[in-house]
Amino acid sequence: MLIVLGVMALAIAAKIKFPIPPSPVPVTMGTFAVLTIGAAYGPRLGLATIIGYMAIGALGFDVFASSSAEKNGLTYMMGGTGGYLVGYVLATLALGFAARRGMDRSVLGMGAAMIVGNVLIYVPGILWLAHLYTWEKPILEWGLTPFIIGDIMKLALAALLLPAVWKLVGKARG
């Protein structure tokens, strides 16, 4: 049940988006959901949730930020947001392991872990944009700088809400 709820939360959060032209990647609440699920669910349940989300998206369901009836599935996943999707998996695992080590017991500890999670989302995302568009384009202006302030706010919100989410998940995390 928690995996289904997590996949639903990810899909809904991905659709809450704000385009930032000329970037091919919109600001979404997807990173907020990934950070929260990774920390609250732990590495196993978090990974199962994010893999479930990716599988549903790969099958063509409209669960990603800018997917549509025309642009979905693996075609969408190989586009501008593909690297960030890989980063979602890495961040989910990192936050799950950080929470398992007790970093979720404090806002500051979890905030630090979430910064690492954000870096793990950005690195493959930026590298993938560079692969698609070359470094001759303003890759950092497209894939990093417009998102920093919003991600700091999402990170703080996730760190503050984590204790409540953790209580809801309880013993199911792993």
N, C-alpha and C positions, 0 to 999 in steps of 0.2 A: 504494500500500500504506500509506503514512504517513497519508493522509487517512482511510482505513478504520480504521486503528488509533486515530487521533485522535478520530473520531466514536465509536468504541467506548469509548474512555477517558472522553469527555464523558458518554455515556449511563450508564456505570457510576458515575462520580463524582456525577452528578445524583441517583442513587438512594440514595447515602449521605447521609441527611438526618436532621435533628433538628428537630421542630416547636417553635416558640416562641410559644405562645398569648399574646395574642390575634392575633398577626400572621398574615396570610394567606400569608406567604412563609416557608418553612422555611430553616434553615441547611443548606447542602449543601456537598459537596466540588466542586461544579460550578465555582465561582470559582477554586478551586485548579487544576483542569484547564484552564480558559480562560487563566489567567495563564501557566501552564507551556507550553501549546501555542502561545500567541501569541508568547512570547519564544523558544521553541525552534524553531518552524517558520518564523518570519519572516512578513512581511505577506501575501505571495501564498499560500503553502501554508497559513498559519494561517487566512486568510479563506476559502479553499476548504474547509477543514475545518469551520469554524463554520457556513458557509452549507450545507454538506452535512448537518450536524447539525440545523439549523433546517428544512431541506427534509424530512428524514426525519420529524421531529416534526410538521411541518405536514401530512404525509400521513396522520397518525394513529398512527404507531408510538409505543409507550410508552417514550420516551427522556428525558422531562423529569422533574423532581423529584417532582411530585405528579400526573403524568398517569396515566390509567387507561383501562380499556376504555370507561367511561362518559364520561370527561372527557379528551379528547385533541385532537390536531390544532389547527386554527386557533382553535377554541373555547377550548382551554386556553391557547393563546398570547396570546389577548386578555384573559385573566384577570389576577390579581394579579401574576404573575411576568413578564408581557409586557414591561414596561419594562426589567426586568433582562436579558431575552433580547436586546433591542436593545443594551443596554450590553455584552453579551458580544461583539457584533460590533465595537463601538467599541474595547473594551479589547484585543481580539485584534489589531486593526490598530495601535493605539498601541504595544503591546509589540513587535510585529513590527518596526515602524520604529525603535523604541528599540534593539532588539537589532542591527538593521542598522547603526546608528550607533555600535555598540561598547559600549553600556551593559551588555551581558550579560557583559562581561569581568570585572566585579567584582560581588561580592555587594551592596555599597552602591549602586552604579549601578543594578543591576537591581532592588534593593529600592525605590529612588526611582521607577523606571519602573512598578513594580507598584502603588505607591501611586496613581499617576496612573491606572493601569488600573482599580483599585478605584473611584476617584472616577467614572470613566467608566461603570462598572456601576451605581453608586448613583444618579447624577443622573437618568437616564431611568427607573430603577426607582421612585424616590420620586415623580417627576413623574407617572408613570403611575398609581401608587397614589392620588395626590391627585386625578387625573382620575376614577378609578373611584369613590372614596369621599368626595371633597371634603376640603378642608383642615380642616373642622370635626372630623374624626376625628383620632386621634393618629397621623398618618402617619409622623412621625419615630420614634415608639416602635414602630411596626409594621415599618417598612422600613429603619431605619438603626441605631439604638442597640443592639438586641439582637445585631447581627451584627459589631460592631466588633472585639471581642476575638478571636472566632473567625477573622475575616478577617486580623487581624494575624498570628495563628499560621499560617494557610494561606499568607499572603504570605511569611513567613520560610521556611517549608518549601519553597515553590516557588523562592525565590531560592537556597537552598542546593542544591537538586537540579538546578537548571538546567544547570550545567556538564556533568553526566553525561548529561542528556537531549540537550543540544546535540551531544555527541560521537556519540550514537546516530543523530541525524538527519543530521549531516554536511552534505554538499554539496547535499542535496535542498531545504534551506531556501531561501526566496527572498522 
